[in-house]
């Protein structure tokens, strides 16, 4: 008897959790982003999207040589601009590199 009551209570809590839970809906949906060089319009042959914030700014990594050398960038959907992130001091992007993997709502 105790087991049946316990299962009914567990089912009731599970049902309540399912009914009263809410989904987080984003303002932007990104299906595909291909880095486009703003200076000459060429499209990178490798683009990887790491994260997106609530403003829709997407952080990614792109390369024009298949991933041998690459750079991090931020895509701003409101303007359609791609902004390359500079390497920290001491990194040249060829023999050593740093890569950003997250972006917050402040854009950093």
C-alpha positions as CSV (number, residue, x, y, z in Angstrom):
1,X,0.0,0.0,0.0
2,X,2.8,2.4,0.9
3,X,4.5,1.8,-2.4
4,X,1.4,2.6,-4.4
5,X,0.9,5.8,-2.5
6,X,4.5,6.7,-3.0
7,X,4.2,6.1,-6.7
8,X,1.1,8.2,-7.0
9,X,2.8,11.1,-5.2
10,X,5.8,10.8,-7.4
11,X,3.6,10.8,-10.5
12,X,1.7,13.8,-9.2
13,X,5.0,15.8,-8.6
14,X,6.3,14.7,-12.0
15,X,3.1,15.8,-13.7
16,X,3.1,19.2,-11.9
17,X,6.7,19.7,-12.9
18,X,5.9,19.0,-16.5
19,X,2.9,21.3,-16.5
20,X,4.4,24.2,-14.7
21,X,7.9,24.2,-16.3
22,X,8.6,26.8,-18.9
23,X,10.8,26.8,-21.9
24,X,13.4,29.5,-22.6
25,X,12.8,31.0,-26.1
26,X,15.6,32.9,-27.7
27,X,15.1,36.0,-29.8
28,X,17.4,34.8,-32.5
29,X,18.0,31.4,-34.1
30,X,21.2,30.7,-35.9
31,X,21.2,27.7,-38.3
32,X,24.4,28.5,-40.1
33,X,27.0,31.3,-40.0
34,X,29.7,31.5,-42.6
35,X,32.5,34.0,-41.8
36,X,32.7,36.5,-44.6
37,X,35.8,38.8,-44.6
38,X,34.6,42.4,-44.5
39,X,37.5,43.7,-46.5
40,X,37.2,41.5,-49.6
41,X,34.0,39.4,-49.2
42,X,35.7,36.0,-49.3
43,X,34.0,33.3,-47.3
44,X,36.0,31.1,-44.9
45,X,36.2,27.5,-45.8
46,X,35.9,26.5,-42.1
47,X,33.6,28.3,-39.6
48,X,32.7,26.9,-36.2
49,X,30.0,28.5,-34.0
50,X,30.8,28.4,-30.3
51,X,28.0,30.3,-28.5
52,X,25.3,32.9,-28.9
53,X,24.1,35.4,-26.3
54,X,20.6,36.8,-25.7
55,X,21.3,39.7,-28.0
56,X,21.9,37.3,-30.8
57,X,25.7,38.0,-31.0
58,X,27.4,34.8,-32.0
59,X,31.0,33.9,-31.1
60,X,32.8,31.7,-33.5
61,X,36.1,30.5,-34.9
62,X,37.0,30.7,-38.6
63,X,39.8,29.7,-40.9
64,X,40.7,30.3,-44.6
65,X,43.1,27.3,-44.7
66,X,41.0,24.5,-43.3
67,X,41.8,25.1,-39.7
68,X,45.6,25.2,-39.8
69,X,45.5,28.8,-38.7
70,X,42.4,30.6,-37.5
71,X,40.8,33.4,-35.5
72,X,37.9,34.0,-33.2
73,X,35.2,36.4,-34.3
74,X,31.9,37.9,-33.2
75,X,28.9,38.1,-35.6
76,X,26.4,40.9,-34.8
77,X,23.1,40.1,-36.5
78,X,21.7,43.6,-36.0
79,X,24.4,45.1,-38.3
80,X,25.5,41.9,-40.2
81,X,29.1,42.7,-39.3
82,X,31.8,40.2,-38.4
83,X,34.4,41.5,-36.0
84,X,37.7,39.6,-35.5
85,X,38.9,39.3,-32.0
86,X,42.6,40.3,-31.6
87,X,45.1,37.8,-30.2
88,X,46.3,38.4,-26.7
89,X,49.9,39.7,-26.4
90,X,52.5,37.0,-27.1
91,X,50.2,35.0,-29.4
92,X,50.8,35.3,-33.2
93,X,48.0,33.0,-34.4
94,X,50.4,30.7,-36.3
95,X,52.9,29.1,-33.9
96,X,50.6,29.6,-31.0
97,X,47.0,30.9,-30.6
98,X,44.2,31.6,-28.2
99,X,40.6,31.0,-28.9
100,X,37.4,32.5,-27.3
101,X,34.7,29.9,-26.5
102,X,32.0,31.9,-24.7
103,X,30.2,35.2,-24.9
104,X,28.0,36.9,-22.3
105,X,25.2,39.4,-22.9
106,X,27.6,42.3,-22.4
107,X,29.5,41.0,-25.4
108,X,32.7,40.0,-23.6
